[in-house]
Amino acid sequence: MPPVTTPPRLVLVLSENWTLVSPRDLGALVQIAVDAEEAGIDTVMLSEHVVMGPSSGADGIMGNPRDYAAPGNQDPATPWPDSVVLASAIAAVTSRIRIALAAVITPLRHPLLLAKQLGTLDLLSEGRLVVQPTVSWHEDEYRALGVPFHQRGAILDEQLVAMHLAWQQSPASFTGRHFSFEDVYVEPKAHRPEGPRMWFGGMSLHEPLLRRIVRYGHGFHPFGSPTPEELERLRLAMDEAGRDIADLEMIGGIRGRFADSTSTADVVEAFASVPAQLQAGYTSICFKPSMYTDDPAEVGALCRQLVAMAGEAAR
């Protein structure tokens, strides 16, 4: 593999920063996005849950609240602001930084409503929106919203077709098992005719996920590290579709190591994993600032430090 000469894109995880700013102070999250843009960060990332139920912490609450939220490790009272609303506020006060909704639990919405929201946000941000549609994991959430949990993959596949039709055509019509509409106009359209850029990811590279990446994906954002065999499957599937895997944004990340339940982690130690990720083909690296500082005033300096380290890693 040739040496890496281009610094990775840095993706600031803006959700889950409960130890850094008050969950009631959404303006502080918007300010972090502004600080990140000024420091040279490429992307801010938001995730979501609509509601949480009792089983959200069934595997045990995370030992250090600065760690990543994962399936089964979350207090049901965990605050998840609406990502589309928060992203709109960020889009209004920034001009360069991308805004990644990673992930949007797509089956919980009607595809026409979601197409309108995402298209409007993409237009507002002048094409800076990235969307990661997902089926997620929390059955309580589906039950509360009256959506069949075990059909969520099939629902998502229909939604992807329906949303792309709504972005590309006026009028648009679609007939499926879960959704049908005829001669509808979803206006205004998104910034690009094909709609927002899309990432896809999951716990493993299963067949439906592979199909979604090949058909709609601009990026692969796995939860964890895919095996070399999975990456080879992805390369072959892209080749068969006439696409080059080199054009697919590959999203990795760093994770802090915590000495105890109250301490922050060392960002230099965490960043030591990045050169190997770059050599493996990853082009973007996620980080969550609250892993490394409890002071929001230090986020700008942390971002500048990471930008410098990313540049050094590519030399």
Beta strands, then each sheet from edge to edge (+ up, - down):
strand 1: 9-13
strand 2: 43-46
strand 3: 98-105
strand 4: 129-134
strand 5: 172-175
strand 6: 180-184
strand 7: 197-200
strand 8: 219-220
strand 9: 249-253
strand 10: 284-287
sheet 1: 1+ 2+ 3+ 4+ 7+ 8+ 9+ 10+ 1+
sheet 2: 5+ 6-
end
